[in-house]
Amino acid sequence: MKIVSFLGSPKKKGNTAALLDSVLKGLHESAVVESEYFFLHDMKIAPCNGCDACKKANSTGCVIRDDMDLIYAALRKADIIILATPIYWWSVTAQMKLMIDRIYGMDFKCGRKKIALLMTYGGELPNSGPETLEKLFVEICDYLKMEAAGTLGVCTETLTVSKNEKALQDGLSFGAKLVK
Ligand SMILES: Cc1cc2nc3c(=O)[nH]c(=O)nc-3n(C[C@H](O)[C@H](O)[C@H](O)COP(=O)(O)O)c2cc1C
């Protein structure tokens, strides 16, 4: 089974990274998986230019050549995709959005895969961030004709993920369930 995960936080060792680590640990403990990881903040990903070339019949994909080429290759092979992002303004981070925009043409070329969403959020009330992002995620999965394989959200207002035993345990269980 092949897993590809994407960290959308600008922090390599922040809350979202800790949550993703626990999910990947749970997943590796439960099944033999091959996993590939991308730290989007360090990658050169140009914004989609809206040319629609990726949507044309007989298209060979996106016309822009940059680090997305590595991601396209990984996505084609993957059985399960994990998107891990802090919530920024009720949505994904800009780093994650650049990548999502650039997979616009993959809806009918990629085959059916599972996608999971991990999110951390600050949580000042009132906060509909997790619900808003979850809705967006389900719409994106439908559009890509992929299976929404679940979401896991952790509030980081009072406790960082690395100090939050329950969150780390939830991450392990979530990872284990993803590969069942
Ligand atoms: C620019 C910015 C926007 C944010 N927007 C939200 C938001 O809309 N809702 C929320 O609950 N938290 C928001 N937060 C808080 C982060 O989601 C939270 O601190 C998260 O756990 C950070 O994860 P990280 O340690 O991986 O960077 C925002 C933080 C930043 C820096």
Ligand as a Chemical Component Dictionary entry (heavy atoms), coordinates in Angstrom:
data_LIG
# 
_chem_comp.id                   LIG 
_chem_comp.type                 NON-POLYMER 
_chem_comp.pdbx_formal_charge   0 
_chem_comp.three_letter_code    LIG 
# 
loop_
_chem_comp_atom.comp_id 
_chem_comp_atom.atom_id 
_chem_comp_atom.alt_atom_id 
_chem_comp_atom.type_symbol 
_chem_comp_atom.charge 
_chem_comp_atom.model_Cartn_x 
_chem_comp_atom.model_Cartn_y 
_chem_comp_atom.model_Cartn_z 
_chem_comp_atom.pdbx_ordinal 
LIG C1  C1  C 0 -2.232 33.305 9.472  1  
LIG C2  C2  C 0 -2.930 32.425 10.484 2  
LIG C3  C3  C 0 -4.287 32.229 10.352 3  
LIG C4  C4  C 0 -4.964 31.410 11.273 4  
LIG N1  N1  N 0 -6.304 31.231 11.118 5  
LIG C5  C5  C 0 -6.967 30.443 12.006 6  
LIG C6  C6  C 0 -8.369 30.211 11.864 7  
LIG O1  O1  O 0 -9.037 30.698 10.947 8  
LIG N2  N2  N 0 -8.999 29.438 12.787 9  
LIG C7  C7  C 0 -8.304 28.862 13.827 10 
LIG O2  O2  O 0 -8.905 28.174 14.654 11 
LIG N3  N3  N 0 -6.963 29.033 13.964 12 
LIG C8  C8  C 0 -6.280 29.809 13.092 13 
LIG N4  N4  N 0 -4.917 29.967 13.213 14 
LIG C9  C9  C 0 -4.189 29.197 14.273 15 
LIG C10 C10 C 0 -3.481 27.944 13.721 16 
LIG O3  O3  O 0 -4.374 27.156 12.934 17 
LIG C11 C11 C 0 -2.959 27.047 14.871 18 
LIG O4  O4  O 0 -2.102 27.796 15.691 19 
LIG C12 C12 C 0 -2.274 25.808 14.348 20 
LIG O5  O5  O 0 -2.269 24.806 15.352 21 
LIG C13 C13 C 0 -0.834 26.074 13.907 22 
LIG O6  O6  O 0 -0.269 24.869 13.435 23 
LIG P1  P1  P 0 1.313  24.713 13.183 24 
LIG O7  O7  O 0 1.978  24.653 14.540 25 
LIG O8  O8  O 0 1.469  23.446 12.420 26 
LIG O9  O9  O 0 1.745  25.889 12.377 27 
LIG C14 C14 C 0 -4.223 30.783 12.326 28 
LIG C15 C15 C 0 -2.842 31.000 12.437 29 
LIG C16 C16 C 0 -2.199 31.812 11.531 30 
LIG C17 C17 C 0 -0.694 32.025 11.659 31 
# 
loop_
_chem_comp_bond.comp_id 
_chem_comp_bond.atom_id_1 
_chem_comp_bond.atom_id_2 
_chem_comp_bond.value_order 
_chem_comp_bond.pdbx_ordinal 
LIG C1  C2  SING 1  
LIG C2  C3  SING 2  
LIG C2  C16 DOUB 3  
LIG C3  C4  DOUB 4  
LIG C4  N1  SING 5  
LIG C4  C14 SING 6  
LIG N1  C5  DOUB 7  
LIG C5  C6  SING 8  
LIG C5  C8  SING 9  
LIG C6  O1  DOUB 10 
LIG C6  N2  SING 11 
LIG N2  C7  SING 12 
LIG C7  O2  DOUB 13 
LIG C7  N3  SING 14 
LIG N3  C8  DOUB 15 
LIG C8  N4  SING 16 
LIG N4  C9  SING 17 
LIG N4  C14 SING 18 
LIG C9  C10 SING 19 
LIG C10 O3  SING 20 
LIG C10 C11 SING 21 
LIG C11 O4  SING 22 
LIG C11 C12 SING 23 
LIG C12 O5  SING 24 
LIG C12 C13 SING 25 
LIG C13 O6  SING 26 
LIG O6  P1  SING 27 
LIG P1  O7  DOUB 28 
LIG P1  O8  SING 29 
LIG P1  O9  SING 30 
LIG C14 C15 DOUB 31 
LIG C15 C16 SING 32 
LIG C16 C17 SING 33 
# 
